[in-house]
């Protein structure tokens, strides 16, 4: 089940409070994130394909198994 579009409309970057846009993550990045979050999903493999990119600071917040991870410490750097 994808992230609710209404939720996406109200989410903002927790670092700078700017709007976010839905983006596809590169396969290598997605694979790395699956491994990072695997231990939190004991009975299933987490799915990671998309993220929410801040239009100002360019951080990307991963969406893991349809749940946006909106923590600054978990954000991907601007070059992703």
PyMOL Python script that loads the backbone (N, CA, C, O; Angstrom):
from pymol import cmd

cmd.read_pdbstr("""\
ATOM      1  N   UNK A   1       0.848  -1.176   0.000  1.00  0.00           N
ATOM      2  CA  UNK A   1       0.000   0.000   0.000  1.00  0.00           C
ATOM      3  C   UNK A   1       0.893   1.237   0.000  1.00  0.00           C
ATOM      4  O   UNK A   1       1.700   1.403   0.914  1.00  0.00           O
ATOM      5  N   UNK A   2       0.771   2.102  -0.992  1.00  0.00           N
ATOM      6  CA  UNK A   2       1.617   3.302  -1.050  1.00  0.00           C
ATOM      7  C   UNK A   2       1.248   4.314   0.037  1.00  0.00           C
ATOM      8  O   UNK A   2       0.188   4.239   0.659  1.00  0.00           O
ATOM      9  N   UNK A   3       2.159   5.254   0.236  1.00  0.00           N
ATOM     10  CA  UNK A   3       1.938   6.312   1.227  1.00  0.00           C
ATOM     11  C   UNK A   3       0.738   7.147   0.786  1.00  0.00           C
ATOM     12  O   UNK A   3       0.610   7.502  -0.386  1.00  0.00           O
ATOM     13  N   UNK A   4      -0.121   7.448   1.722  1.00  0.00           N
ATOM     14  CA  UNK A   4      -1.340   8.210   1.461  1.00  0.00           C
ATOM     15  C   UNK A   4      -0.994   9.579   0.856  1.00  0.00           C
ATOM     16  O   UNK A   4      -0.205  10.324   1.437  1.00  0.00           O
ATOM     17  N   UNK A   5      -1.570   9.912  -0.292  1.00  0.00           N
ATOM     18  CA  UNK A   5      -1.290  11.216  -0.930  1.00  0.00           C
ATOM     19  C   UNK A   5      -1.608  12.409  -0.025  1.00  0.00           C
ATOM     20  O   UNK A   5      -0.923  13.430  -0.086  1.00  0.00           O
ATOM     21  N   UNK A   6      -2.633  12.288   0.807  1.00  0.00           N
ATOM     22  CA  UNK A   6      -2.961  13.389   1.719  1.00  0.00           C
ATOM     23  C   UNK A   6      -1.859  13.579   2.752  1.00  0.00           C
ATOM     24  O   UNK A   6      -1.566  14.707   3.150  1.00  0.00           O
ATOM     25  N   UNK A   7      -1.249  12.481   3.187  1.00  0.00           N
ATOM     26  CA  UNK A   7      -0.131  12.576   4.122  1.00  0.00           C
ATOM     27  C   UNK A   7       1.050  13.262   3.446  1.00  0.00           C
ATOM     28  O   UNK A   7       1.704  14.114   4.048  1.00  0.00           O
ATOM     29  N   UNK A   8       1.322  12.897   2.209  1.00  0.00           N
ATOM     30  CA  UNK A   8       2.431  13.502   1.477  1.00  0.00           C
ATOM     31  C   UNK A   8       2.257  15.016   1.318  1.00  0.00           C
ATOM     32  O   UNK A   8       3.239  15.758   1.292  1.00  0.00           O
ATOM     33  N   UNK A   9       1.015  15.463   1.214  1.00  0.00           N
ATOM     34  CA  UNK A   9       0.750  16.898   1.064  1.00  0.00           C
ATOM     35  C   UNK A   9       1.106  17.703   2.313  1.00  0.00           C
ATOM     36  O   UNK A   9       1.456  18.879   2.213  1.00  0.00           O
ATOM     37  N   UNK A  10       1.019  17.079   3.485  1.00  0.00           N
ATOM     38  CA  UNK A  10       1.253  17.845   4.720  1.00  0.00           C
ATOM     39  C   UNK A  10       2.654  17.639   5.304  1.00  0.00           C
ATOM     40  O   UNK A  10       3.069  18.395   6.183  1.00  0.00           O
ATOM     41  N   UNK A  11       3.386  16.629   4.830  1.00  0.00           N
ATOM     42  CA  UNK A  11       4.731  16.403   5.353  1.00  0.00           C
ATOM     43  C   UNK A  11       5.695  17.482   4.873  1.00  0.00           C
ATOM     44  O   UNK A  11       5.638  17.914   3.722  1.00  0.00           O
ATOM     45  N   UNK A  12       6.570  17.905   5.760  1.00  0.00           N
ATOM     46  CA  UNK A  12       7.631  18.850   5.411  1.00  0.00           C
ATOM     47  C   UNK A  12       8.944  18.321   5.980  1.00  0.00           C
ATOM     48  O   UNK A  12       8.945  17.453   6.853  1.00  0.00           O
ATOM     49  N   UNK A  13      10.035  18.836   5.491  1.00  0.00           N
ATOM     50  CA  UNK A  13      11.351  18.435   5.964  1.00  0.00           C
ATOM     51  C   UNK A  13      11.478  18.784   7.448  1.00  0.00           C
ATOM     52  O   UNK A  13      11.260  19.934   7.830  1.00  0.00           O
ATOM     53  N   UNK A  14      11.826  17.806   8.286  1.00  0.00           N
ATOM     54  CA  UNK A  14      11.976  18.116   9.712  1.00  0.00           C
ATOM     55  C   UNK A  14      13.165  19.027  10.011  1.00  0.00           C
ATOM     56  O   UNK A  14      13.216  19.650  11.071  1.00  0.00           O
ATOM     57  N   UNK A  15      14.119  19.110   9.084  1.00  0.00           N
ATOM     58  CA  UNK A  15      15.295  19.955   9.308  1.00  0.00           C
ATOM     59  C   UNK A  15      15.019  21.418   8.985  1.00  0.00           C
ATOM     60  O   UNK A  15      15.398  22.308   9.748  1.00  0.00           O
ATOM     61  N   UNK A  16      14.356  21.670   7.847  1.00  0.00           N
ATOM     62  CA  UNK A  16      14.196  23.073   7.426  1.00  0.00           C
ATOM     63  C   UNK A  16      12.745  23.473   7.131  1.00  0.00           C
ATOM     64  O   UNK A  16      12.480  24.603   6.721  1.00  0.00           O
ATOM     65  N   UNK A  17      11.815  22.547   7.339  1.00  0.00           N
ATOM     66  CA  UNK A  17      10.369  22.815   7.204  1.00  0.00           C
ATOM     67  C   UNK A  17       9.955  23.195   5.779  1.00  0.00           C
ATOM     68  O   UNK A  17       9.007  23.958   5.593  1.00  0.00           O
ATOM     69  N   UNK A  18      10.658  22.670   4.780  1.00  0.00           N
ATOM     70  CA  UNK A  18      10.356  22.938   3.371  1.00  0.00           C
ATOM     71  C   UNK A  18       9.599  21.753   2.784  1.00  0.00           C
ATOM     72  O   UNK A  18       9.663  20.642   3.310  1.00  0.00           O
ATOM     73  N   UNK A  19       8.880  21.999   1.684  1.00  0.00           N
ATOM     74  CA  UNK A  19       8.112  20.946   1.019  1.00  0.00           C
ATOM     75  C   UNK A  19       9.007  19.805   0.548  1.00  0.00           C
ATOM     76  O   UNK A  19      10.201  19.981   0.308  1.00  0.00           O
ATOM     77  N   UNK A  20       8.389  18.624   0.423  1.00  0.00           N
ATOM     78  CA  UNK A  20       9.085  17.422  -0.012  1.00  0.00           C
ATOM     79  C   UNK A  20       8.485  16.930  -1.322  1.00  0.00           C
ATOM     80  O   UNK A  20       7.308  17.155  -1.605  1.00  0.00           O
ATOM     81  N   UNK A  21       9.317  16.250  -2.122  1.00  0.00           N
ATOM     82  CA  UNK A  21       8.821  15.648  -3.353  1.00  0.00           C
ATOM     83  C   UNK A  21       9.158  14.164  -3.354  1.00  0.00           C
ATOM     84  O   UNK A  21      10.216  13.759  -2.871  1.00  0.00           O
ATOM     85  N   UNK A  22       8.261  13.362  -3.893  1.00  0.00           N
ATOM     86  CA  UNK A  22       8.458  11.925  -3.973  1.00  0.00           C
ATOM     87  C   UNK A  22       9.454  11.622  -5.090  1.00  0.00           C
ATOM     88  O   UNK A  22       9.291  12.098  -6.214  1.00  0.00           O
ATOM     89  N   UNK A  23      10.498  10.823  -4.782  1.00  0.00           N
ATOM     90  CA  UNK A  23      11.515  10.474  -5.777  1.00  0.00           C
ATOM     91  C   UNK A  23      11.813   8.974  -5.707  1.00  0.00           C
ATOM     92  O   UNK A  23      11.688   8.355  -4.650  1.00  0.00           O
ATOM     93  N   UNK A  24      12.205   8.408  -6.835  1.00  0.00           N
ATOM     94  CA  UNK A  24      12.678   7.034  -6.898  1.00  0.00           C
ATOM     95  C   UNK A  24      14.118   7.015  -6.414  1.00  0.00           C
ATOM     96  O   UNK A  24      14.903   7.894  -6.772  1.00  0.00           O
ATOM     97  N   UNK A  25      14.471   6.035  -5.613  1.00  0.00           N
ATOM     98  CA  UNK A  25      15.845   5.898  -5.137  1.00  0.00           C
ATOM     99  C   UNK A  25      16.633   5.005  -6.095  1.00  0.00           C
ATOM    100  O   UNK A  25      16.078   4.058  -6.654  1.00  0.00           O
ATOM    101  N   UNK A  26      17.914   5.296  -6.290  1.00  0.00           N
ATOM    102  CA  UNK A  26      18.749   4.398  -7.097  1.00  0.00           C
ATOM    103  C   UNK A  26      18.767   3.001  -6.472  1.00  0.00           C
ATOM    104  O   UNK A  26      18.701   2.868  -5.250  1.00  0.00           O
ATOM    105  N   UNK A  27      18.857   1.966  -7.301  1.00  0.00           N
ATOM    106  CA  UNK A  27      18.804   0.587  -6.821  1.00  0.00           C
ATOM    107  C   UNK A  27      19.859   0.301  -5.752  1.00  0.00           C
ATOM    108  O   UNK A  27      19.569  -0.365  -4.758  1.00  0.00           O
ATOM    109  N   UNK A  28      21.071   0.797  -5.950  1.00  0.00           N
ATOM    110  CA  UNK A  28      22.144   0.557  -4.972  1.00  0.00           C
ATOM    111  C   UNK A  28      21.797   1.169  -3.617  1.00  0.00           C
ATOM    112  O   UNK A  28      22.041   0.556  -2.577  1.00  0.00           O
ATOM    113  N   UNK A  29      21.239   2.353  -3.624  1.00  0.00           N
ATOM    114  CA  UNK A  29      20.837   3.020  -2.386  1.00  0.00           C
ATOM    115  C   UNK A  29      19.706   2.250  -1.709  1.00  0.00           C
ATOM    116  O   UNK A  29      19.724   2.043  -0.496  1.00  0.00           O
ATOM    117  N   UNK A  30      18.728   1.830  -2.501  1.00  0.00           N
ATOM    118  CA  UNK A  30      17.605   1.072  -1.956  1.00  0.00           C
ATOM    119  C   UNK A  30      18.084  -0.225  -1.315  1.00  0.00           C
ATOM    120  O   UNK A  30      17.617  -0.591  -0.237  1.00  0.00           O
ATOM    121  N   UNK A  31      19.004  -0.917  -1.962  1.00  0.00           N
ATOM    122  CA  UNK A  31      19.539  -2.175  -1.421  1.00  0.00           C
ATOM    123  C   UNK A  31      20.265  -1.946  -0.096  1.00  0.00           C
ATOM    124  O   UNK A  31      20.127  -2.734   0.840  1.00  0.00           O
ATOM    125  N   UNK A  32      21.029  -0.876  -0.025  1.00  0.00           N
ATOM    126  CA  UNK A  32      21.731  -0.534   1.216  1.00  0.00           C
ATOM    127  C   UNK A  32      20.733  -0.262   2.342  1.00  0.00           C
ATOM    128  O   UNK A  32      20.942  -0.684   3.480  1.00  0.00           O
ATOM    129  N   UNK A  33      19.657   0.440   2.021  1.00  0.00           N
ATOM    130  CA  UNK A  33      18.646   0.753   3.032  1.00  0.00           C
ATOM    131  C   UNK A  33      17.902  -0.496   3.491  1.00  0.00           C
ATOM    132  O   UNK A  33      17.558  -0.616   4.667  1.00  0.00           O
ATOM    133  N   UNK A  34      17.651  -1.426   2.573  1.00  0.00           N
ATOM    134  CA  UNK A  34      17.006  -2.684   2.964  1.00  0.00           C
ATOM    135  C   UNK A  34      17.849  -3.380   4.022  1.00  0.00           C
ATOM    136  O   UNK A  34      17.323  -3.863   5.025  1.00  0.00           O
ATOM    137  N   UNK A  35      19.152  -3.429   3.797  1.00  0.00           N
ATOM    138  CA  UNK A  35      20.044  -4.062   4.776  1.00  0.00           C
ATOM    139  C   UNK A  35      20.068  -3.296   6.093  1.00  0.00           C
ATOM    140  O   UNK A  35      20.118  -3.904   7.161  1.00  0.00           O
ATOM    141  N   UNK A  36      20.034  -1.973   6.027  1.00  0.00           N
ATOM    142  CA  UNK A  36      20.062  -1.146   7.238  1.00  0.00           C
ATOM    143  C   UNK A  36      18.832  -1.395   8.110  1.00  0.00           C
ATOM    144  O   UNK A  36      18.940  -1.456   9.335  1.00  0.00           O
ATOM    145  N   UNK A  37      17.667  -1.539   7.483  1.00  0.00           N
ATOM    146  CA  UNK A  37      16.419  -1.672   8.234  1.00  0.00           C
ATOM    147  C   UNK A  37      15.988  -3.118   8.449  1.00  0.00           C
ATOM    148  O   UNK A  37      14.971  -3.359   9.099  1.00  0.00           O
ATOM    149  N   UNK A  38      16.730  -4.081   7.923  1.00  0.00           N
ATOM    150  CA  UNK A  38      16.332  -5.491   8.014  1.00  0.00           C
ATOM    151  C   UNK A  38      16.100  -5.949   9.458  1.00  0.00           C
ATOM    152  O   UNK A  38      15.131  -6.665   9.713  1.00  0.00           O
ATOM    153  N   UNK A  39      16.935  -5.569  10.384  1.00  0.00           N
ATOM    154  CA  UNK A  39      16.788  -6.031  11.764  1.00  0.00           C
ATOM    155  C   UNK A  39      15.530  -5.492  12.439  1.00  0.00           C
ATOM    156  O   UNK A  39      15.054  -6.081  13.410  1.00  0.00           O
ATOM    157  N   UNK A  40      14.990  -4.390  11.944  1.00  0.00           N
ATOM    158  CA  UNK A  40      13.768  -3.825  12.515  1.00  0.00           C
ATOM    159  C   UNK A  40      12.518  -4.555  11.994  1.00  0.00           C
ATOM    160  O   UNK A  40      11.431  -4.410  12.554  1.00  0.00           O
ATOM    161  N   UNK A  41      12.684  -5.338  10.922  1.00  0.00           N
ATOM    162  CA  UNK A  41      11.592  -6.090  10.311  1.00  0.00           C
ATOM    163  C   UNK A  41      11.916  -7.573  10.441  1.00  0.00           C
ATOM    164  O   UNK A  41      12.323  -8.207   9.467  1.00  0.00           O
ATOM    165  N   UNK A  42      11.743  -8.117  11.607  1.00  0.00           N
ATOM    166  CA  UNK A  42      12.192  -9.487  11.886  1.00  0.00           C
ATOM    167  C   UNK A  42      11.516 -10.543  11.021  1.00  0.00           C
ATOM    168  O   UNK A  42      12.172 -11.494  10.596  1.00  0.00           O
ATOM    169  N   UNK A  43      10.235 -10.400  10.755  1.00  0.00           N
ATOM    170  CA  UNK A  43       9.496 -11.446  10.048  1.00  0.00           C
ATOM    171  C   UNK A  43       9.312 -11.178   8.561  1.00  0.00           C
ATOM    172  O   UNK A  43       8.682 -11.978   7.870  1.00  0.00           O
ATOM    173  N   UNK A  44       9.841 -10.082   8.060  1.00  0.00           N
ATOM    174  CA  UNK A  44       9.700  -9.775   6.645  1.00  0.00           C
ATOM    175  C   UNK A  44      10.883  -8.933   6.180  1.00  0.00           C
ATOM    176  O   UNK A  44      11.614  -8.358   6.985  1.00  0.00           O
ATOM    177  N   UNK A  45      11.049  -8.876   4.881  1.00  0.00           N
ATOM    178  CA  UNK A  45      12.100  -8.044   4.309  1.00  0.00           C
ATOM    179  C   UNK A  45      11.519  -6.658   4.043  1.00  0.00           C
ATOM    180  O   UNK A  45      10.490  -6.542   3.376  1.00  0.00           O
ATOM    181  N   UNK A  46      12.159  -5.605   4.553  1.00  0.00           N
ATOM    182  CA  UNK A  46      11.642  -4.256   4.283  1.00  0.00           C
ATOM    183  C   UNK A  46      11.733  -3.930   2.800  1.00  0.00           C
ATOM    184  O   UNK A  46      12.639  -4.388   2.104  1.00  0.00           O
ATOM    185  N   UNK A  47      10.798  -3.146   2.335  1.00  0.00           N
ATOM    186  CA  UNK A  47      10.800  -2.709   0.942  1.00  0.00           C
ATOM    187  C   UNK A  47      11.151  -1.231   0.894  1.00  0.00           C
ATOM    188  O   UNK A  47      10.565  -0.411   1.600  1.00  0.00           O
ATOM    189  N   UNK A  48      12.117  -0.913   0.049  1.00  0.00           N
ATOM    190  CA  UNK A  48      12.555   0.472  -0.111  1.00  0.00           C
ATOM    191  C   UNK A  48      12.719   0.744  -1.595  1.00  0.00           C
ATOM    192  O   UNK A  48      13.542   0.116  -2.261  1.00  0.00           O
ATOM    193  N   UNK A  49      11.932   1.684  -2.116  1.00  0.00           N
ATOM    194  CA  UNK A  49      12.007   2.056  -3.530  1.00  0.00           C
ATOM    195  C   UNK A  49      12.004   3.567  -3.726  1.00  0.00           C
ATOM    196  O   UNK A  49      12.558   4.083  -4.697  1.00  0.00           O
ATOM    197  N   UNK A  50      11.368   4.271  -2.784  1.00  0.00           N
ATOM    198  CA  UNK A  50      11.180   5.708  -2.936  1.00  0.00           C
ATOM    199  C   UNK A  50      11.638   6.451  -1.696  1.00  0.00           C
ATOM    200  O   UNK A  50      11.898   5.862  -0.647  1.00  0.00           O
ATOM    201  N   UNK A  51      11.729   7.767  -1.852  1.00  0.00           N
ATOM    202  CA  UNK A  51      12.061   8.628  -0.739  1.00  0.00           C
ATOM    203  C   UNK A  51      11.374   9.972  -0.923  1.00  0.00           C
ATOM    204  O   UNK A  51      10.765  10.238  -1.959  1.00  0.00           O
ATOM    205  N   UNK A  52      11.479  10.799   0.078  1.00  0.00           N
ATOM    206  CA  UNK A  52      10.936  12.160   0.030  1.00  0.00           C
ATOM    207  C   UNK A  52      12.106  13.124   0.082  1.00  0.00           C
ATOM    208  O   UNK A  52      12.815  13.191   1.086  1.00  0.00           O
ATOM    209  N   UNK A  53      12.314  13.870  -0.993  1.00  0.00           N
ATOM    210  CA  UNK A  53      13.446  14.784  -1.091  1.00  0.00           C
ATOM    211  C   UNK A  53      12.995  16.207  -0.789  1.00  0.00           C
ATOM    212  O   UNK A  53      11.985  16.690  -1.301  1.00  0.00           O
ATOM    213  N   UNK A  54      13.780  16.858   0.062  1.00  0.00           N
ATOM    214  CA  UNK A  54      13.531  18.257   0.414  1.00  0.00           C
ATOM    215  C   UNK A  54      13.992  19.145  -0.726  1.00  0.00           C
ATOM    216  O   UNK A  54      15.095  18.975  -1.245  1.00  0.00           O
ATOM    217  N   UNK A  55      13.160  20.081  -1.112  1.00  0.00           N
ATOM    218  CA  UNK A  55      13.507  20.973  -2.222  1.00  0.00           C
ATOM    219  C   UNK A  55      14.538  22.030  -1.821  1.00  0.00           C
ATOM    220  O   UNK A  55      15.141  22.655  -2.693  1.00  0.00           O
ATOM    221  N   UNK A  56      14.750  22.239  -0.529  1.00  0.00           N
ATOM    222  CA  UNK A  56      15.715  23.251  -0.086  1.00  0.00           C
ATOM    223  C   UNK A  56      17.056  22.631   0.308  1.00  0.00           C
ATOM    224  O   UNK A  56      18.080  22.938  -0.302  1.00  0.00           O
ATOM    225  N   UNK A  57      17.058  21.768   1.312  1.00  0.00           N
ATOM    226  CA  UNK A  57      18.328  21.221   1.809  1.00  0.00           C
ATOM    227  C   UNK A  57      18.751  19.950   1.072  1.00  0.00           C
ATOM    228  O   UNK A  57      19.870  19.471   1.256  1.00  0.00           O
ATOM    229  N   UNK A  58      17.864  19.403   0.240  1.00  0.00           N
ATOM    230  CA  UNK A  58      18.127  18.243  -0.630  1.00  0.00           C
ATOM    231  C   UNK A  58      18.316  16.933   0.127  1.00  0.00           C
ATOM    232  O   UNK A  58      18.721  15.939  -0.476  1.00  0.00           O
ATOM    233  N   UNK A  59      18.035  16.901   1.431  1.00  0.00           N
ATOM    234  CA  UNK A  59      18.046  15.615   2.143  1.00  0.00           C
ATOM    235  C   UNK A  59      16.925  14.754   1.572  1.00  0.00           C
ATOM    236  O   UNK A  59      15.904  15.265   1.113  1.00  0.00           O
ATOM    237  N   UNK A  60      17.133  13.432   1.608  1.00  0.00           N
ATOM    238  CA  UNK A  60      16.093  12.509   1.169  1.00  0.00           C
ATOM    239  C   UNK A  60      15.759  11.579   2.326  1.00  0.00           C
ATOM    240  O   UNK A  60      16.632  10.919   2.890  1.00  0.00           O
ATOM    241  N   UNK A  61      14.480  11.545   2.664  1.00  0.00           N
ATOM    242  CA  UNK A  61      13.989  10.702   3.745  1.00  0.00           C
ATOM    243  C   UNK A  61      13.421   9.433   3.116  1.00  0.00           C
ATOM    244  O   UNK A  61      12.484   9.508   2.321  1.00  0.00           O
ATOM    245  N   UNK A  62      13.973   8.267   3.461  1.00  0.00           N
ATOM    246  CA  UNK A  62      13.522   7.030   2.821  1.00  0.00           C
ATOM    247  C   UNK A  62      12.099   6.651   3.237  1.00  0.00           C
ATOM    248  O   UNK A  62      11.643   6.978   4.332  1.00  0.00           O
ATOM    249  N   UNK A  63      11.423   5.960   2.340  1.00  0.00           N
ATOM    250  CA  UNK A  63      10.128   5.373   2.647  1.00  0.00           C
ATOM    251  C   UNK A  63      10.378   3.872   2.748  1.00  0.00           C
ATOM    252  O   UNK A  63      10.718   3.224   1.758  1.00  0.00           O
ATOM    253  N   UNK A  64      10.210   3.326   3.944  1.00  0.00           N
ATOM    254  CA  UNK A  64      10.517   1.921   4.218  1.00  0.00           C
ATOM    255  C   UNK A  64       9.203   1.183   4.466  1.00  0.00           C
ATOM    256  O   UNK A  64       8.484   1.465   5.425  1.00  0.00           O
ATOM    257  N   UNK A  65       8.911   0.239   3.587  1.00  0.00           N
ATOM    258  CA  UNK A  65       7.663  -0.532   3.684  1.00  0.00           C
ATOM    259  C   UNK A  65       6.467   0.396   3.863  1.00  0.00           C
ATOM    260  O   UNK A  65       5.626   0.195   4.740  1.00  0.00           O
ATOM    261  N   UNK A  66       6.414   1.418   3.009  1.00  0.00           N
ATOM    262  CA  UNK A  66       5.322   2.398   2.941  1.00  0.00           C
ATOM    263  C   UNK A  66       5.246   3.350   4.130  1.00  0.00           C
ATOM    264  O   UNK A  66       4.231   4.020   4.319  1.00  0.00           O
ATOM    265  N   UNK A  67       6.308   3.417   4.932  1.00  0.00           N
ATOM    266  CA  UNK A  67       6.339   4.322   6.085  1.00  0.00           C
ATOM    267  C   UNK A  67       7.480   5.327   5.887  1.00  0.00           C
ATOM    268  O   UNK A  67       8.645   4.931   5.851  1.00  0.00           O
ATOM    269  N   UNK A  68       7.163   6.617   5.758  1.00  0.00           N
ATOM    270  CA  UNK A  68       8.223   7.615   5.638  1.00  0.00           C
ATOM    271  C   UNK A  68       9.029   7.709   6.936  1.00  0.00           C
ATOM    272  O   UNK A  68       8.461   7.855   8.018  1.00  0.00           O
ATOM    273  N   UNK A  69      10.338   7.625   6.819  1.00  0.00           N
ATOM    274  CA  UNK A  69      11.228   7.739   7.979  1.00  0.00           C
ATOM    275  C   UNK A  69      11.673   9.199   8.044  1.00  0.00           C
ATOM    276  O   UNK A  69      12.630   9.601   7.382  1.00  0.00           O
ATOM    277  N   UNK A  70      10.968   9.977   8.845  1.00  0.00           N
ATOM    278  CA  UNK A  70      11.150  11.424   8.876  1.00  0.00           C
ATOM    279  C   UNK A  70      12.066  11.866  10.019  1.00  0.00           C
ATOM    280  O   UNK A  70      11.737  12.779  10.776  1.00  0.00           O
ATOM    281  N   UNK A  71      13.206  11.210  10.128  1.00  0.00           N
ATOM    282  CA  UNK A  71      14.202  11.562  11.143  1.00  0.00           C
ATOM    283  C   UNK A  71      15.425  12.141  10.446  1.00  0.00           C
ATOM    284  O   UNK A  71      15.946  11.539   9.507  1.00  0.00           O
ATOM    285  N   UNK A  72      15.882  13.290  10.893  1.00  0.00           N
ATOM    286  CA  UNK A  72      17.029  13.945  10.271  1.00  0.00           C
ATOM    287  C   UNK A  72      18.245  13.023  10.276  1.00  0.00           C
ATOM    288  O   UNK A  72      18.993  12.984   9.300  1.00  0.00           O
ATOM    289  N   UNK A  73      18.449  12.283  11.360  1.00  0.00           N
ATOM    290  CA  UNK A  73      19.601  11.378  11.453  1.00  0.00           C
ATOM    291  C   UNK A  73      19.529  10.213  10.466  1.00  0.00           C
ATOM    292  O   UNK A  73      20.555   9.605  10.163  1.00  0.00           O
ATOM    293  N   UNK A  74      18.341   9.893   9.962  1.00  0.00           N
ATOM    294  CA  UNK A  74      18.161   8.785   9.021  1.00  0.00           C
ATOM    295  C   UNK A  74      18.114   9.271   7.568  1.00  0.00           C
ATOM    296  O   UNK A  74      18.059   8.458   6.646  1.00  0.00           O
ATOM    297  N   UNK A  75      18.134  10.569   7.365  1.00  0.00           N
ATOM    298  CA  UNK A  75      18.038  11.127   6.013  1.00  0.00           C
ATOM    299  C   UNK A  75      19.293  10.817   5.205  1.00  0.00           C
ATOM    300  O   UNK A  75      20.398  10.718   5.738  1.00  0.00           O
ATOM    301  N   UNK A  76      19.084  10.669   3.916  1.00  0.00           N
ATOM    302  CA  UNK A  76      20.202  10.462   2.993  1.00  0.00           C
ATOM    303  C   UNK A  76      20.785  11.813   2.617  1.00  0.00           C
ATOM    304  O   UNK A  76      20.037  12.785   2.509  1.00  0.00           O
ATOM    305  N   UNK A  77      22.081  11.908   2.417  1.00  0.00           N
ATOM    306  CA  UNK A  77      22.679  13.191   2.073  1.00  0.00           C
ATOM    307  C   UNK A  77      22.223  13.703   0.708  1.00  0.00           C
ATOM    308  O   UNK A  77      21.623  12.965  -0.072  1.00  0.00           O
ATOM    309  N   UNK A  78      22.504  14.928   0.440  1.00  0.00           N
ATOM    310  CA  UNK A  78      22.015  15.625  -0.751  1.00  0.00           C
ATOM    311  C   UNK A  78      22.408  14.966  -2.072  1.00  0.00           C
ATOM    312  O   UNK A  78      21.676  15.103  -3.051  1.00  0.00           O
ATOM    313  N   UNK A  79      23.521  14.268  -2.135  1.00  0.00           N
ATOM    314  CA  UNK A  79      23.954  13.715  -3.417  1.00  0.00           C
ATOM    315  C   UNK A  79      23.193  12.488  -3.883  1.00  0.00           C
ATOM    316  O   UNK A  79      23.408  12.036  -5.008  1.00  0.00           O
ATOM    317  N   UNK A  80      22.300  11.926  -3.054  1.00  0.00           N
ATOM    318  CA  UNK A  80      21.523  10.740  -3.454  1.00  0.00           C
ATOM    319  C   UNK A  80      20.368  11.156  -4.326  1.00  0.00           C
ATOM    320  O   UNK A  80      19.592  10.310  -4.768  1.00  0.00           O
TER     321      UNK A  80
END
""", "prot")
cmd.dss("prot")
cmd.show_as("cartoon", "prot")
cmd.util.cbc("prot")
cmd.orient("prot")
